Amino acid sequence: MNMKMSNKDNAEHKRKTRKKLNKRLNNPVMILALVLSSVAIIMSAIVATSYIKVQSVNLNIASVVIPKFAGGNEKKLVPHKNSTDAQQRLDEFEATEADFNSVTIDISDNDQGQQSNIETPVSTVQPSTQPKASSPKVAYLTFDDGPSKYMDEIVDILNEYGIHGTFFVIGNQIEGNESSIKSASEQGHYIGLHSMTHDKKILYKSGSSLKFLKEFNKVQSMVEEITGSNPWLIRAPYGSKPQIDKEFRNDIVKAGYKMWDWTVDSKDWKFPDRPDKVLQEIKRQVHREVEVILLHEKKQTVEALPQIIEFLTNKGYAFAVYKPDQHFSVNFANDSRL
């Protein structure tokens, strides 16, 4: 009997509780309070989510340091006077250091028309910091074996596009071309070093780095006298491999030089009067986030250069000039000291 009464009391209690709750829920004030509370909770969640996203974006921007556009003052890519396809989509970058993805470099043949029978060297672009996925694609246009009669033409084309190049000059060719070097430097192009003679026997056959460094010290002084700057970036004639071994590199490091090879060999030396072949080689090889493209001061290079720039632009590349404070390693030995 007591059990039955207890169950009856529980049922009555539940009925009264539901009645009170329904009464409260039917109260307009209570409904409004519940709605406002729900809205407040939802808005708080949205604000918190947005804050997290903003913080994430700001972190990415702060952690991805991008080089200024080829000298730091370019607003956008300007098409060449004969261009019809160049995309106007490159904005000015505001950062001051380079931070790029690690990139595997596939190298074939040697500089200056000398084909090699050795195994194709492979290298890795080694950025100064950890790679970031949001880093842009960047191309460095580098020109060897100047100064020549083509240097001013190359500079003019680069200037028309609002970008800069990196030139590696030979000391024995400077006399009579001082004005070209000075003008290029003043316009924001970087003047690097490519030895005095470009003679493989003199530079490498002695068995030591003595003559190599002597030549680079001399051409460095010549460039400094012309431009007022003291360049430390060198490019070894014919590339650093297999000519330059570990002991040789140790001496280069002790001398304070940095050394660039390349990621793309345009083979422009191989195709006289065939600018289409030069462009074809670049199209075939370009695919990395960072490309250091080997070119030479040659007629076919001048003719192909506008199309090369437009091709790289359409592939989404920005252009950068070498800057000492943005240095990163590009050498066949993967030596991060250089």
N, C-alpha and C positions, 0 to 999 in steps of 0.2 A: 504494500500500500504506500509506504513511504517512497519507494522507488518511482511509482507511478506519479505521485505528487511532485516529486523532484523533476521528472521529465516535463511535466506540465508547466511547472514554474520556469524551467529553462526556455521552453518554447515561447511562453508569454514574455519573458525578458528579451528574447531575440526579436519578437514582433514589435515590442515597444522601441527597441534600439533602431530597427529599420525605419519605423515611423518617424522617429526624431531626425534620422539622417536624411530621409526624403524631404522632410519639412525644411531642413537646412539647405539642401540642394535646390529646392524651389524658391529659396530666398534670393532675389535679384542681387542684393549686396554680396551675398556669399558667392554667387556665380561670377560676378565681376572680379571679386578678389582672387578666385581660382584662376580665371583667365589671365589676369595681370601677373599672377605668380608664374604661370606657365610661360608667358611671353618673356618675363625677366630671365627665367632659366634658359630659354632658347637663345636670347640675345647674349647672355653671358657666355654660352658655349660658342656662339659665332665669333664674338670678340676674342675669346681665348684662342680659337683656331686661327683667326686672322693674324693675331700677334705671333703665334708660332711660325706661320708661313713667312711673315715679314722678316722675322729674325733669321729664318733659314736663308732667305734671299740675300739679306744683308751680309750674312756670313759668307755666302758664295762669292758675292762681289768683292768682299774684302780679301778672300783667300785666293782669288784668281787675278793675278797681276799681269796685265797685258801691256806689251810695248806700245809706245806711241807710234802712230802711223808713219813709218819711214821718215823719221826725223822729227816728228812730234807736232807739225803744224798743218797737217793735211786735214781739210774739212770733209772732202769726199773725192772719189775718183773722178778725174776729168777725162773724157774720151779723147782719143787721138783724133786729129782732124780728118783722117780717113776712116774712122771707126763708125760702124753702124750698130754693133751688137753689144758694146760694153755696158754692163749693168751699173746703174748709179745707186749703189746700195752699201757703200762702205762709209761708216761714220767715224768721227774722230775718237781715238782712244785717249784716256786721260791718265793712265798709269805710267810708272817710270821704270819698271823692271820687267824682265821676261820670265814667264813661268809656263812651260810648255809640256805636253805629253811626251813620254819616252817614245822614241820612234826607231824602228829598225831600219838600217840603211843598207840597201843593196847596191854595190858598186861594180861597174864593169868597165874595162879598158882604162887607159891612162890619159892624163892631161897632154895637150899639145901634139896630138896626132901619133903618139907612141903607143901602139897596142902591146899589151903584156900577155905573156904565156903563163903567168903565174895564176894560182887559184884566186878567184874573185874575192876581194876582201869584203868583210861585212863589219859594220860598225853600228853604234847606237848613239842617238842624240841623247845627251845626259843633261836634263834641266838642273838648275841650281836648287830647286826645291821639289817637293813631291808633285807629280802631275795632277791636274784637275780636269774633270770631264768637261767642264764648261770653257776650257781654253779655246781660243779661236784657231782657225787654220791660218798659218802665216808662211809667206814665201820670202826668202832672201835672194835677190838677184845679185850674183857676184860675177865680176868681169876680170879675167886674167890677161896678162901679157901686154898691158899698156905701160905708159901712155903711147897712143898711136894716133894716126890721122882720123880714126873712127871714134876716139874718146869724146870729142865735143858733140858729135852726132848722137851718140848714146845718151849723153847727159841731156841733150835737148829733148829727146823722146821721153825720157824719164820725167823731166820737168813738165812736159805737156800733160802727162798723166798725173802729176802731183805726187810722185813717189821718188824714192832715192835708191841708189845702188851702192854696192860695196866693191871697190876697185883694188886689185892687187897688182902693183906696178913693179916693173923691172928697172933696176937702177941704171943700166947701160942705155936705156931708152928715154931717160928723163931729159937729157940735154936737148934743148930746142922745143920741149913740150912742157916747160915749167908753167906756162900760163894756163894750160889745160888742167893741170893738177890743182893749181891754186884756185881756179874758177870752180872746179867741181867741189873742192873742199868747202869753199865759201858758201856754196849753194846747198850744203847739207849732206853731200855724199861722203862716204868714208873711204879714206885712202889707206889701204893695207899694203903689206910688203910681199914681194915675190922673188927675192934674191937680186943679185947684181947681174949675173950672167945667164941664168936659166940653163946652165951647162951641167948635165948629169955627171960627167966625169970629174969636174972640179968639185961639185957639191957633195958627191957620195962615194967616190972611188978611193979616197985617201984612207978610208978605214976609221976616220974620226969625225967629230962634229966641228973641228976647228975652222976649216975653210967655209963651211956652211954658215956658222955664226958670224964669221968675219964679214961675209957678204951681206948678211941681214943687218948687221950693225952699221955698215956703210950706207945702205939704202935707207935705213931708218934716219940717219943724220941728214941725208939729202932731202927727204920728205919733210922733216922737221924744219929745215931751213926755208923751204918753200911755203909751207902751210902754217907754221907756228905751232903745230901740234906734234906730239911724239908718239907715233903709232906703235903698238906692241902686238897687233894681230898679224900673223904671217900665214902664207900658204906655201907649202913645199912644192917646188916644181915637180911635175909628174905624180903628185900625190905622195903621201907619207909612207905608204906601203908598196913594196917591201924595203924601200931604201932606209927607213929610219927605225932602228931597233930600240930596245928598252934603254940601253946605255945612252944612245943618241938622244932619246927623249928626255932622259934625266938632265943632260946638258942644256937642252932647250928650256926646260923648266927653271934650272938654275940661272939662266940668262934673263929670265923674266918674261919670255914670250908666251903668247897663246897661239894655238895653231888650228886652223880650220881646214878640213878636207871638204867633202860635199855629199849630198844625198842624191842628187840628180846630175848626171853627166849629159849635157845636151849634145855632145859630140859634134858641135858646130865646126870644129877643126877638120872634121872628116867629110864635110859636105860643101865644098866650094860652089857658090852660085846655086845652092839648093836650100833656100830658107824654109821651104815646105818640109824638108827632111829634118831640119832642126826642130821645128814645131812638132813634128810627128814623134821625135824622140822624147820630148818633154811630155807630150800627152801620154806616151806609153809608160813613163816612169813615175809620174806624179801621182801620189795617193796618200801621203803621210800628213799628219797634222802640222808638222814643221818641215819645210823643204829648203835646203840650201842648194841653189841651182848653179852649176858650173857653166859659165859662158866665157867667151873670149872676144876681144876687140877685133872683130872680123866683119867683112862686108855682108856675108849671109846672116850674121847675127843682127846687124843693124836692120836688115830688111825683115827679119822674122820678129823683132822685138815687140812691135805693136800687137801682133797676133798672140804672142806669148803672154803679154800682160792681160789682154782681153780674155784669153782662155783661162788663165788663173783666176781672174776676177769672176768669171762665170762659174767657176768651180767653188767659189766661196772663200778664196784666199784674200787676206789682207797682205800688205807689203811692208817690210821693215828693213831698216838699214842697221848695220852692225853698230852697236854702242858698247864701249868697254864696261860700263856699269850694268849691262844686261847680258854679259857673256854667258854662254853655255857651250858645252863640249860637243864638237863634231869632228871626230877623228877616227881613222880606221882601226886604231889600237884600243879604242874605248878607254883612253887614258883621261880620267876626269881632271887631272892637273892642268891639262892644256886647253 
